[in-house]
Amino acid sequence: MNKSQKIYIGLVDADLMNGGTRHPNLALLKLAGFLYDNNIKFRLILDNNEDVGIYSKIYISKVFSFTPTPQLYIKSVGTKNESKFNIGGTGDYAVERSISRFKCARDKDMTQLENDPFLCRFLNKRGGAKIRGIDMARQMPYYHLYDEYIQSKIAEGRKESYFKDYRYFSIGFLTRGCIRHCPFCINKLENTVYAYSELEWFLDDEKDDKGKLIRPYVYLWDDNFLAAAPEIWRPMLQQLIDSKRPFQFRQGLDERILAESPYGEEIAEKLSKCKYYGDYIFAFDNWRDKDIIIKALKIWKSYNPKKETKFYLFCGYMMTNNDERLYKDIKELFLRIKVLMQFGCFGYVMRHEDYKKHELSNIYVQIARWCNQPQFYRYMSFWEYSYRNQSYWEQTVLKRSDIPNLKSYDEFLVDKANGYYDNIKICKPLQTCLNMLNRFDSHRDELLKLFNLRLKDLINPSLWERR
């Protein structure tokens, strides 16, 4: 038995232990790949009560700031096992407001695995200049890391389709960095977008017993791919096309580049010919960007008039229990939605944790539940969604067959004044909508116009059609 075979490494996905996510942890996949290359025994730890004494080293990765530090580590603090742990990931510093502390934590996190004394004892078998230790850019992920977890969840009754990101995708970054300096983003101190990995370094070619690719799709986690120089994005995009595999930029693409770059038309045309997986995803994070977003949408939709296009809609950032701030944020969220509806695009509301700080925070929850589900967003306004929850409850729970599916706000007020709701519970979506209207009575008419926006009424192909 060689020295490496006596070593046993534990890998911990902290977010998985906190309820799980739809996708695997890429840092852990790559770390597992490095251990696999060096014939080092490892295991994904799934239980906070695991006996940490059997492991030589334990690596914990945490992506989200709301994820608590695993009890597995907390119980080891102050014992001889504490020194076995190495903790990293954006979750430990993503919400740090001090720029100096953020920079220090970010720099450490981006380099600590490559400088890890234990890992540097072993060979890098993936080429490049690094002889020993893991090269995070070049390391092939070990895509079977989560197999035991997936099988256990399926055995418990979870649908197999829930784990498609774990099972059917090659995952990686082609580029890193950004140019936007968004204060809420992990890349807020970055100034450029640079080439990071080659597609072949993380593209999995494993096949099943019938000769079919086990992972026929590609997820890309690039922060702002289109903001790279054309000599970077152009050949990389061509490599993706040549791979003949459906792919998706999971964090979205920067729509503004289409309007800002002299290559905007080329980008839109090239993407229109790609074998893309799912919706094209962009972002419309700030209402102040409306003019450039509209300009970019005219370009995008002229090349992609029928393809589903979705925009992340960031909101709730730096929210307090201040009514003026809440009103402005909700109003601008709906104004962004209105622009997207005019161009036949879908929204996806992304809430910052700060949204919870206002007592009417549930308005964000209900808007997200409406907007983020295409079957609602496509056919209903926010008011109609809110009231349809009420009518559905009355029809199914109270067995009332005589009430309409929908009522206008004015019709609702008439029924309320006549005492209809005195002994009937008002469901949470509708009550949340009413709370917002009541709190901002002086803006009621304006809010009602926004709450009654419907895609089918606003979509206007003349905005992008070219004669």
Beta strands, then each sheet from edge to edge (+ up, - down):
strand 1: 8-13
strand 2: 41-44
strand 3: 57-61
strand 4: 85-88
strand 5: 169-172
strand 6: 175-177
strand 7: 193-195
strand 8: 217-220
strand 9: 247-249
strand 10: 280-283
strand 11: 309-315
strand 12: 346-351
sheet 1: 2+ 1+ 3+ 4+
sheet 2: 5+ 8+ 9+
sheet 3: 6+ 7-
sheet 4: 10+ 11+ 12+
end
